[in-house]
Amino acid sequence: MSTALVWLRNDLRLADNPALHAAAKNHQKVVALYVHEEAPGLRPIGAAARWWLHQSLESIARDLAEIGVTLEVHAGKPEAVLRAALKGHDAETVYWNRRYGPAERELDAGIKQALKSDGFSVESMPGNVLIEPWLIQTGQDKPYSVFTPFWKNLRTMDIAAPLPAPKGKSSRFRPVDADYEEPHWAGKLGQYWSIGETAAQERLTTFLDESVVDYPEGRDFPAKDVTSRLSPHLRFGEISPRQIWHTAQAFLHAHHSKAGPVDKFLSELAWRDFSYHQLYHRPNIAEIPMQEKYSSLRWRHAPAQLRAWEKGKTGIPIVDAGLRELWETGYMHNRVRMLVASFLTKNLLIDWREGERWFWDCLVDADEANNPASWQWVAGCGLDAAPYFRIFNPVTQGERFDGSGDFVRRWVPEIAALPDKFIHAPADAPQDILAKADIAIGSTYPRPIADLKQTRQRALDAYGAVSAQAAD
Ligand SMILES: Cc1cc2nc3c(=O)[nH]c(=O)nc-3n(C[C@H](O)[C@H](O)[C@H](O)COP(=O)(O)OP(=O)(O)OC[C@H]3O[C@@H](n4cnc5c(N)ncnc54)[C@H](O)[C@@H]3O)c2cc1C
């Protein structure tokens, strides 16, 4: 009887899982493995994502048992774990779906070569992006650095149809990932999320049925619940981008009038592929600015301000609301991610890598491509970034995208009683209004830790100096 291993990584699903599909098709017995990897260069997973991963492993272990596949979860050096499993199960082939970070690619290539030279067969498959990053290029055969032409090209390409889940006779489910100790804060995250492949599919269906129509207009308003919230499911591969793409296309055929909204949604999904394109083609995007000139920008060392930012105590309500939403739920709305990142990197002039690391630890969707690429985009050092002199004003942005203050009131309850006019700038409210709302600035709610006008100018000077230096 021939046995194959499937090494699961960021692809915790049964349907549209090319590695699992091929293993089930070509072998009588399949064993799935997940490895908490110990290998140089790999970025340790953040705490919130680790919590999600645990639930996701339990979920896929149950689903795999339904088709007679056992999931084993190990910790250690992946090559050693794979070798032990190949021997233990008398297997001859390993399948996996590719990953795209430089360190992961190097590791996978080394393992592939070593196992092959010992007579094993190793198959790596495409499964985690719409288009493999090397298959989409500019007219000059170069990687893309601007999103719009990338998207124009991507949307004309054939996106492979999703594969069905393999079938098989059910076997006994055994709990996995038993060494994980749930942190004390995990209970609160659990209120906000349903985890696993079935939950991901349900979320996509609900989003298309109920929210996509409002997506183009509503997606910038954090109090409106109109985005898909598929990001953590995508992060762990509980759903594949190809499944989203094809389900959305089928929905479109049945609802022609929703073409515009569906198109907008798919263009946002394409940003994820664009991030992976950058991850693949650039060296270590979590550390190295994609526009090299920004390596010389002189960031401020301001640990107390960084701490105030992390804890949502900056005195700027929409920034505080976003960071508290993150702490409470493991998620933050996209518009607010942009605002808090801009406040950190421009107004506070604190290194984008500090913010990226905080997000990495706190987000359930912390993604090796989307997180650093988006931070670089906001900080102005990424590809296709907004020009550095466009600096968000978090107060006017709050007034525009949270005009009635619902989002701020939800996450910053100590200022909830303020009238709408002052909800985004409590320190500007007259004393009698503050007293009526039971607010003492500097005591019950912080005074803003930065003067928005002055710090804007400071950022313009610092960024301007780098640009001038580069132009010399
Ligand atoms: C500073 C900063 C950090 C970010 N960090 C992450 C991260 O770690 N992980 C992550 O998945 N996204 C990240 N994003 C991108 C974006 O904020 C989230 O993907 C989005 O908010 C997730 O919510 P959703 O699933 O409801 O999105 P929807 O609007 O419903 O979009 C559907 C999917 O498309 C993709 N997508 C949407 N917008 C973007 C975008 N701007 N860039 C890349 N992909 C996008 C995501 O996979 C998302 O799940 C970050 C953005 C910023 C500004």
Ligand as a Chemical Component Dictionary entry (heavy atoms), coordinates in Angstrom:
data_LIG
# 
_chem_comp.id                   LIG 
_chem_comp.type                 NON-POLYMER 
_chem_comp.pdbx_formal_charge   0 
_chem_comp.three_letter_code    LIG 
# 
loop_
_chem_comp_atom.comp_id 
_chem_comp_atom.atom_id 
_chem_comp_atom.alt_atom_id 
_chem_comp_atom.type_symbol 
_chem_comp_atom.charge 
_chem_comp_atom.model_Cartn_x 
_chem_comp_atom.model_Cartn_y 
_chem_comp_atom.model_Cartn_z 
_chem_comp_atom.pdbx_ordinal 
LIG C1  C1  C 0 -1.032  48.877 8.444 1  
LIG C2  C2  C 0 -1.826  47.739 7.831 2  
LIG C3  C3  C 0 -1.556  46.431 8.214 3  
LIG C4  C4  C 0 -2.266  45.367 7.632 4  
LIG N1  N1  N 0 -1.989  44.072 8.031 5  
LIG C5  C5  C 0 -2.651  43.038 7.454 6  
LIG C6  C6  C 0 -2.379  41.702 7.847 7  
LIG O1  O1  O 0 -1.520  41.414 8.678 8  
LIG N2  N2  N 0 -3.119  40.706 7.268 9  
LIG C7  C7  C 0 -4.068  40.977 6.309 10 
LIG O2  O2  O 0 -4.685  40.029 5.798 11 
LIG N3  N3  N 0 -4.307  42.228 5.896 12 
LIG C8  C8  C 0 -3.653  43.266 6.445 13 
LIG N4  N4  N 0 -3.930  44.543 6.039 14 
LIG C9  C9  C 0 -4.844  44.755 4.887 15 
LIG C10 C10 C 0 -6.333  44.943 5.240 16 
LIG O3  O3  O 0 -6.458  45.902 6.259 17 
LIG C11 C11 C 0 -7.007  43.654 5.688 18 
LIG O4  O4  O 0 -6.760  42.625 4.753 19 
LIG C12 C12 C 0 -8.524  43.827 5.782 20 
LIG O5  O5  O 0 -8.836  44.869 6.679 21 
LIG C13 C13 C 0 -9.139  42.534 6.260 22 
LIG O6  O6  O 0 -10.521 42.682 6.450 23 
LIG P1  P1  P 0 -11.544 41.949 5.498 24 
LIG O7  O7  O 0 -11.173 40.512 5.374 25 
LIG O8  O8  O 0 -12.894 42.270 6.004 26 
LIG O9  O9  O 0 -11.262 42.671 4.118 27 
LIG P2  P2  P 0 -12.141 42.786 2.795 28 
LIG O10 O10 O 0 -12.245 44.229 2.485 29 
LIG O11 O11 O 0 -13.391 42.021 2.883 30 
LIG O12 O12 O 0 -11.182 42.167 1.683 31 
LIG C14 C14 C 0 -11.159 40.754 1.367 32 
LIG C15 C15 C 0 -9.739  40.251 1.417 33 
LIG O13 O13 O 0 -8.927  40.960 0.475 34 
LIG C16 C16 C 0 -7.625  41.174 1.012 35 
LIG N5  N5  N 0 -7.402  42.607 1.206 36 
LIG C17 C17 C 0 -8.315  43.581 1.398 37 
LIG N6  N6  N 0 -7.716  44.784 1.517 38 
LIG C18 C18 C 0 -6.393  44.559 1.406 39 
LIG C19 C19 C 0 -5.239  45.398 1.447 40 
LIG N7  N7  N 0 -5.323  46.718 1.584 41 
LIG N8  N8  N 0 -4.028  44.831 1.298 42 
LIG C20 C20 C 0 -3.900  43.503 1.126 43 
LIG N9  N9  N 0 -4.955  42.660 1.082 44 
LIG C21 C21 C 0 -6.185  43.173 1.223 45 
LIG C22 C22 C 0 -7.587  40.476 2.362 46 
LIG O14 O14 O 0 -7.077  39.186 2.188 47 
LIG C23 C23 C 0 -9.048  40.468 2.756 48 
LIG O15 O15 O 0 -9.374  39.461 3.674 49 
LIG C24 C24 C 0 -3.241  45.635 6.630 50 
LIG C25 C25 C 0 -3.503  46.965 6.271 51 
LIG C26 C26 C 0 -2.812  48.001 6.858 52 
LIG C27 C27 C 0 -3.106  49.403 6.434 53 
# 
loop_
_chem_comp_bond.comp_id 
_chem_comp_bond.atom_id_1 
_chem_comp_bond.atom_id_2 
_chem_comp_bond.value_order 
_chem_comp_bond.pdbx_ordinal 
LIG C1  C2  SING 1  
LIG C2  C3  SING 2  
LIG C2  C26 DOUB 3  
LIG C3  C4  DOUB 4  
LIG C4  N1  SING 5  
LIG C4  C24 SING 6  
LIG N1  C5  DOUB 7  
LIG C5  C6  SING 8  
LIG C5  C8  SING 9  
LIG C6  O1  DOUB 10 
LIG C6  N2  SING 11 
LIG N2  C7  SING 12 
LIG C7  O2  DOUB 13 
LIG C7  N3  SING 14 
LIG N3  C8  DOUB 15 
LIG C8  N4  SING 16 
LIG N4  C9  SING 17 
LIG N4  C24 SING 18 
LIG C9  C10 SING 19 
LIG C10 O3  SING 20 
LIG C10 C11 SING 21 
LIG C11 O4  SING 22 
LIG C11 C12 SING 23 
LIG C12 O5  SING 24 
LIG C12 C13 SING 25 
LIG C13 O6  SING 26 
LIG O6  P1  SING 27 
LIG P1  O7  DOUB 28 
LIG P1  O8  SING 29 
LIG P1  O9  SING 30 
LIG O9  P2  SING 31 
LIG P2  O10 DOUB 32 
LIG P2  O11 SING 33 
LIG P2  O12 SING 34 
LIG O12 C14 SING 35 
LIG C14 C15 SING 36 
LIG C15 O13 SING 37 
LIG C15 C23 SING 38 
LIG O13 C16 SING 39 
LIG C16 N5  SING 40 
LIG C16 C22 SING 41 
LIG N5  C17 SING 42 
LIG N5  C21 SING 43 
LIG C17 N6  DOUB 44 
LIG N6  C18 SING 45 
LIG C18 C19 SING 46 
LIG C18 C21 DOUB 47 
LIG C19 N7  SING 48 
LIG C19 N8  DOUB 49 
LIG N8  C20 SING 50 
LIG C20 N9  DOUB 51 
LIG N9  C21 SING 52 
LIG C22 O14 SING 53 
LIG C22 C23 SING 54 
LIG C23 O15 SING 55 
LIG C24 C25 DOUB 56 
LIG C25 C26 SING 57 
LIG C26 C27 SING 58 
# 
